[in-house]
Amino acid sequence: MAPGRLIHLTLLVIGAATWLAPASCTDVRHVGTVGDRPIEVLVWNNSLTYGHASRVDAIPYLTARASTDNIHYELKYARTEVVEEYVLDPPSFDASAFTDANLDQYDVVFFLHTTGNTIDDEMKDARRQALHDFIEKKGRGFVGTHSATDTYQNGSWPWYVDFIGANYVTMKPIGGYEAGTLQALQTPPHPILAAAHTPSPWMRMDEWFVFTREPSLVPGITVLLTVSDQQTSTLRPSVWIHDMPPADPSASQGGRMFYTACCHDSRTFADDSRVIDLIVAGIKWAAHRL
């Protein structure tokens, strides 16, 4: 082939590759990846009243796919060494991440199985204000898993409970890794469930929470999945979102919160990879990438 024709053909091939459409946005692994910087997520798993081993065991499942998901997990302030179930974090901890200036670099704050008054050190008022403003004034994102609702119990921070929707009360069945069936409430499914390919019904094993109230009683909260365990048949919420209006009418976006009661037991991550798909889709939605 003549050199001129070879060059021309090469340019055509390069042009075609550039023109090809990106991967389908219905796959959570490719949503928000084309031309976007990574989503910056602050991971916080400080546990002061009950320590889940899964608050650490979840991290490798998330970070192993972080590049594909276009997410960067900041682990500087998280506990990452393997722990046994029940083991609490020390009463003295570094909550310096929770300042207005420091949080400004993140798109999402992730409460990964937190318990107790998790960010309250000797500067608790400033810590709380920084998180409040990150959500309400800056319109950023928040993700909570499992015992994030067992955080700030007994009226210790009413804003947080109204923001996340409810507090944890108990689990049914008590103390078990039991079969349950999750069911979507919207048709077509919410973009989080669509991106994660979350089945409905979805039968899997977990510890199934009961809450102080129906979270959808809070304006802006929408329940995405309900669950009924196979022993008690009690239907209750299990996955929901809080889509907040902008605090300033001239702002482009309000704060977003995604919560799933999932994943008490570390086996959950290995038994069904779709739980990580769901958490990742929740992160992307909270970051305004879905």
C-alpha positions in Angstrom: 0.0 0.0 0.0 1.3 3.5 -0.8 2.5 5.5 2.2 -0.1 8.2 1.6 -3.0 5.8 1.6 -1.7 4.1 4.8 -1.6 7.5 6.6 -5.1 8.3 5.3 -6.4 4.9 6.5 -4.8 5.3 9.9 -6.4 8.7 10.4 -9.8 7.3 9.4 -9.4 4.5 12.0 -8.4 7.0 14.7 -11.3 9.2 13.8 -13.8 6.3 14.0 -12.5 5.3 17.4 -12.9 8.8 18.6 -16.5 8.9 17.3 -17.6 5.7 18.9 -20.2 6.2 21.6 -19.1 5.6 25.2 -20.2 2.6 27.2 -23.9 2.6 28.1 -24.8 4.8 31.1 -27.1 2.1 32.4 -24.0 0.3 33.7 -22.9 1.8 37.1 -19.2 1.2 36.2 -19.4 3.7 33.4 -21.8 6.3 34.6 -20.0 9.6 35.1 -16.7 8.5 33.9 -16.3 10.0 30.4 -14.6 13.4 30.6 -15.2 13.8 34.4 -12.7 14.0 37.2 -12.9 11.3 39.8 -15.6 11.6 42.5 -13.8 12.5 45.7 -15.2 10.5 48.7 -14.3 11.0 52.3 -14.6 7.6 54.1 -15.5 7.9 57.8 -16.2 4.6 59.7 -15.6 5.7 63.3 -17.7 3.5 65.6 -18.2 4.4 69.3 -21.1 2.2 70.4 -20.9 -0.9 68.3 -18.1 -2.0 66.0 -18.9 -3.8 62.8 -16.0 -5.8 61.2 -17.6 -5.0 57.9 -16.9 -1.3 58.3 -13.3 -2.3 57.4 -14.0 -5.3 55.2 -16.1 -3.3 52.8 -13.2 -1.0 51.9 -11.2 -3.5 49.7 -14.4 -4.3 47.7 -14.8 -0.6 47.0 -11.2 0.4 46.3 -10.6 -2.7 44.0 -12.9 -1.2 41.4 -12.4 2.5 42.2 -10.5 3.3 39.0 -13.2 1.7 36.9 -15.9 3.5 38.9 -14.0 6.8 38.6 -14.1 7.3 42.4 -11.2 8.2 44.7 -11.7 7.1 48.3 -9.9 9.2 50.9 -8.9 6.7 53.6 -6.7 9.0 55.7 -9.3 9.3 58.5 -10.8 5.8 58.2 -10.0 2.7 60.2 -8.5 0.3 57.7 -6.9 -2.4 59.8 -8.9 -5.6 60.1 -11.0 -5.7 63.3 -13.1 -8.3 65.1 -16.9 -7.9 65.4 -18.0 -5.6 68.3 -14.6 -3.9 68.6 -15.0 -0.2 69.1 -12.8 2.6 68.0 -10.9 4.5 70.7 -12.7 7.4 72.4 -9.9 9.7 71.2 -10.0 10.1 67.4 -9.0 12.5 64.7 -12.1 14.3 63.4 -10.1 17.1 61.9 -11.5 16.2 58.5 -14.7 17.9 59.5 -13.8 21.5 58.9 -15.4 23.8 56.2 -12.1 24.2 54.4 -11.2 20.5 54.4 -14.6 19.2 53.4 -14.6 21.5 50.4 -12.3 19.2 48.5 -14.9 16.3 48.6 -18.0 15.5 46.6 -19.4 13.0 49.1 -19.0 12.2 52.8 -19.4 8.4 53.4 -20.5 7.2 56.9 -19.5 3.6 56.5 -21.2 1.7 59.4 -20.7 4.5 61.9 -22.2 4.3 65.4 -22.5 6.7 68.3 -21.8 10.5 68.2 -19.2 9.7 65.6 -17.6 13.1 64.8 -18.0 14.7 68.2 -14.6 15.6 69.7 -13.8 18.6 71.8 -14.8 20.7 68.8 -18.1 19.0 68.2 -20.0 22.1 67.3 -17.6 23.1 64.6 -17.5 19.5 63.3 -21.3 19.3 63.1 -21.5 22.7 61.5 -19.0 21.8 58.8 -21.0 18.6 57.9 -24.3 20.5 58.0 -23.0 23.3 55.7 -21.3 20.7 53.3 -24.8 19.3 52.7 -27.2 22.3 53.0 -25.1 25.2 51.9 -22.7 23.6 49.4 -25.2 21.1 48.0 -22.8 18.1 48.3 -23.5 14.5 48.8 -23.7 12.0 51.7 -23.9 8.2 51.8 -24.7 6.2 54.8 -24.6 2.4 55.2 -26.2 0.1 57.8 -25.5 1.6 61.2 -25.3 5.2 59.9 -28.8 5.2 61.3 -27.5 3.9 64.7 -25.6 7.2 64.8 -26.7 10.2 66.9 -29.3 8.3 68.8 -31.6 9.7 71.6 -32.0 13.2 70.2 -28.3 13.9 70.4 -28.4 15.7 67.0 -31.9 16.2 65.6 -30.7 17.7 62.3 -28.7 14.6 61.5 -31.7 12.2 62.1 -34.0 14.4 60.0 -31.4 14.4 57.3 -30.8 10.7 57.2 -34.4 9.9 57.8 -34.7 7.8 61.0 -32.8 6.0 63.7 -32.3 2.3 64.0 -34.3 0.5 66.7 -33.7 -3.2 66.3 -33.4 -5.9 63.7 -35.8 -8.7 62.8 -35.1 -11.5 63.2 -32.9 -10.8 66.2 -29.2 -11.4 65.7 -29.4 -13.3 62.5 -27.9 -13.4 58.9 -31.3 -14.2 57.4 -33.0 -14.4 54.0 -35.1 -11.4 53.0 -36.8 -10.1 49.9 -36.2 -6.5 48.7 -38.8 -4.9 46.4 -38.5 -1.7 44.4 -41.3 0.9 44.8 -40.9 2.9 41.6 -41.7 1.9 38.0 -39.5 2.6 36.0 -36.8 2.1 38.7 -35.0 5.1 40.2 -31.8 5.9 38.3 -29.7 4.4 41.2 -31.4 1.1 40.9 -31.3 1.2 37.1 -27.5 1.9 37.1 -26.8 -0.8 39.6 -29.0 -3.3 37.8 -30.7 -4.0 41.2 -33.2 -6.8 40.7 -36.8 -6.6 42.0 -37.6 -8.7 43.8 -34.1 -9.2 45.2 -33.7 -12.1 47.6 -30.5 -12.1 49.6 -29.1 -12.6 53.1 -28.5 -9.8 55.6 -29.5 -8.4 59.0 -32.7 -6.5 58.5 -33.3 -3.3 60.4 -36.4 -1.8 61.9 -36.4 2.0 62.3 -38.0 4.7 64.6 -40.2 5.9 61.9 -41.1 5.8 58.2 -38.3 7.9 56.7 -40.6 9.1 53.8 -42.4 11.2 56.4 -39.5 13.6 56.1 -40.0 16.0 53.1 -37.6 15.1 50.3 -37.1 11.5 51.3 -38.1 8.7 48.9 -37.9 5.1 49.8 -36.4 3.0 46.9 -36.5 -0.5 48.3 -38.6 -2.2 51.0 -37.7 -5.5 52.6 -39.7 -8.3 54.1 -37.7 -11.0 56.0 -38.8 -14.6 55.7 -39.4 -15.1 59.4 -41.5 -12.2 60.4 -42.9 -11.0 57.1 -42.8 -7.4 58.4 -42.5 -5.0 55.5 -40.2 -2.0 56.2 -37.9 0.5 54.3 -34.4 -0.6 53.6 -33.0 1.8 51.0 -33.9 5.5 50.5 -32.7 8.8 49.3 -33.0 12.4 50.5 -33.0 15.0 47.6 -32.8 18.4 49.2 -33.7 21.7 47.6 -30.9 24.3 47.3 -30.6 26.4 50.4 -30.1 29.4 48.1 -32.7 29.6 45.2 -29.9 30.8 42.9 -27.8 27.7 43.6 -27.6 25.0 40.9 -28.1 22.0 43.3 -29.1 20.9 46.7 -27.6 18.3 49.0 -28.2 14.6 48.4 -28.2 11.6 50.7 -28.3 7.9 49.9 -28.8 5.3 52.6 -28.9 1.6 52.5 -29.4 -0.6 55.6 -27.2 -3.2 53.9 -24.3 -5.2 55.0 -24.0 -6.0 58.7 -22.1 -9.1 57.9 -18.9 -9.1 55.8 -20.2 -12.2 54.0 -22.7 -9.9 52.3 -20.0 -8.4 50.0 -18.7 -11.8 48.8 -22.2 -13.4 48.6 -23.7 -10.8 46.3 -21.6 -8.3 44.3 -24.7 -6.3 43.6 -24.6 -4.8 47.0 -21.4 -3.0 46.0 -23.0 -2.0 42.7 -25.8 -0.4 44.7 -23.5 1.5 47.0 -21.4 2.8 44.1 -24.6 3.9 42.3 -25.6 5.7 45.4 -22.3 7.5 45.7 -22.6 8.6 42.1 -26.1 9.9 42.6 -25.2 11.7 45.8 -22.3 13.3 43.8 -24.8 14.5 41.2 -23.3 12.2 38.6 -26.5 10.3 38.0 
